[in-house]
Amino acid sequence: MQEGEQVNINPKDNTYLLGQEKAEQILLNAWKNNSLHNSWLLSGVEGIGKATLAYRFARFLLAADWEKRAQYTSLEISENNPVYKLILNNAHPDLKIVERDYTDTDKRKILKAIKDGEQLSDEEMRNLKKSAFIRVDDVRTINEFLTKRSADNNWRIVIIDSIDDMNPASANAVLKILEEPPYKTVMLLISHNPDRLLPTIKSRCAKLEMPPLNDNNVASLLRRYRPSLSEKVIQNLVKIASGSIGKAIIYADNEALTKYDELCKIVYAKNKFSISDLLKFCDGAVSDEENYYLVQELILKFIAENVKTCERPDEVAGAWDNAIKVFNETERLNLDKKQALINVITHLVKVI
C-alpha cells in the first residue's frame, strides 16, 4: 500500500478486524470445543465488522486443521492461504453468499459487458442498482448448494448479508432451512435490526450481539483506511459515527462533515437563518438519491445529539417523530424530497 492510499475494506477480502475480539473468541471457542451451533445471528449496528467477522470465520473453518486446534488463538488466516484466494475470487465450492442481487435491468448490463469482453468501470459498478429485497429464488439457491457434498468432508458455510433484506417469502424459506440444518453446515446471518426479524428465525440461532466500536477503535481504523485524513477531521468524524467505522468511512468519502456543519449553521441561527442557505443546502441534498439519504441520516443524528443537551428535550424528541413521519410519507407517496427536507429543517429551527 502506498502512503496516503485509501484501503478497500470489502469484508470478503478484509483480514483485519478490530474491536470485536470477544465475538471472535466466542466463535473460536465453540469450534475448539466441538460445540459449534448450526446457525448464528450476528447482530449490531451497521458498519461495526459483522460481515468482516463472518468472512473471517468462514475462511478459518475452511482452512483450519482440527487436529491442531489447541494451537489456534484467533481466526486469522494468511492471505497466502489457498482458501483466502478462493473466497476472494468467489470460487470456494463450500461457501455460499446470499445478498441482494442486481435488478434485472442492471444484470443485463453486466452480462452484456461480459459477452462483449468489456469491463464496467468502478463508477459504473457503483451506479448499478440492487433489488429492494433478497428474493425467495435467491434463498432457494441455498438448498441447491446444500445438496452438494463438501470437499474432503469439510464444513459448508452460508453467509446471508443481511437477513434484514428478506421479504416474508424469502424469510420463511430461510426458516425452513434453519429448522432442519444439514450436517456440518454453519449459517451466518447478519442483522442490523434483529428486533424486526421473525421470532422463529431468532429462536433457532445462537445469538452473537456485537457492540459499537469505541472511539479509539474508530479513529484507529480511519487512520488505517483513510490515511490522508487530518487528525482534526478524524476526531470530528468519530463524533458523528456512533461507533461505526462503516459509517465513518461513508461520511469521510461523501463530505458529511461539511453537510453536517451547514445543517448546524442553519438550525443554530434560529429565526435569523438564511433562506438562501436553506434552499442551497436542500438543493445539494436532493442532487442524487445517495446524497438525499445521507442528509436524512445526518438530520436524525443531529436531532439525537441535541436531545442529550437541549433545554427542551420533549420538543426536540417531537422533532424526531416529525422527521421520521415526513421522510416515511415522502417515500411512500413519492412526494417532493426537497420540500420534505425544508419542512423538517424549519421545524427543527423552531424547537432547537
Summary of the structure (lengths in Angstrom):
residues: 352
radius of gyration: 22.5
end to end distance: 45.4
largest distance: 71.5
contacts: 1012
relative contact order: 0.11
helix: 59%
strand: 9%
